[in-house]
């Protein structure tokens, strides 16, 4: 399963570093692909990791 994230682009590099830190802390294993500035594609998420990452950003 893939998930496309649209970032605010307030800072040029911080959001990608923050995203990678969250993925590491939540033990989410996926490929991170920068499509364009502000568009990040998380590839090959399993269903549980998809739920974890969406809950993190959307809340419970």
C-alpha positions in Angstrom: 0.0 0.0 0.0 1.3 3.5 -0.8 0.5 6.8 0.9 1.1 10.2 -0.7 1.8 13.0 1.8 1.5 16.7 1.0 3.8 18.8 3.2 3.3 22.4 4.2 6.7 23.4 2.9 7.3 26.0 5.6 10.8 24.7 5.9 12.8 23.2 3.1 14.4 20.2 4.8 12.9 19.8 8.3 9.6 18.1 7.3 11.4 15.3 5.5 13.8 14.8 8.4 10.8 14.9 10.8 8.9 12.3 8.7 11.9 10.0 8.7 12.3 10.3 12.5 8.6 9.5 13.0 8.9 6.4 10.8 11.9 5.3 12.7 10.3 5.9 16.1 7.2 4.0 15.1 9.2 1.2 13.6 7.6 1.7 10.2 9.5 0.1 7.4 8.8 1.5 3.9 10.5 3.2 1.0 10.4 7.0 1.1 10.3 8.7 -2.3 10.4 12.5 -2.9 8.1 13.0 -5.9 8.5 16.8 -5.8 9.2 19.4 -3.2 6.4 19.0 -0.7 5.1 15.6 -2.1 6.4 12.5 -0.4 5.4 9.0 -1.3 5.6 6.3 1.3 5.8 3.0 -0.7 5.2 -0.6 0.3 3.4 0.1 3.6 1.7 -2.9 5.2 -1.8 -2.4 6.5 -0.7 -2.1 10.2 1.9 0.5 9.3 -0.6 2.4 7.2 -2.9 2.6 10.2 -0.1 3.6 12.5 1.1 6.5 10.3 -2.5 7.8 9.6 -3.3 7.7 13.3 -0.1 9.6 14.1 -1.1 12.5 11.8 -4.8 12.4 12.1 -5.1 11.4 15.7 -7.1 8.6 17.2 
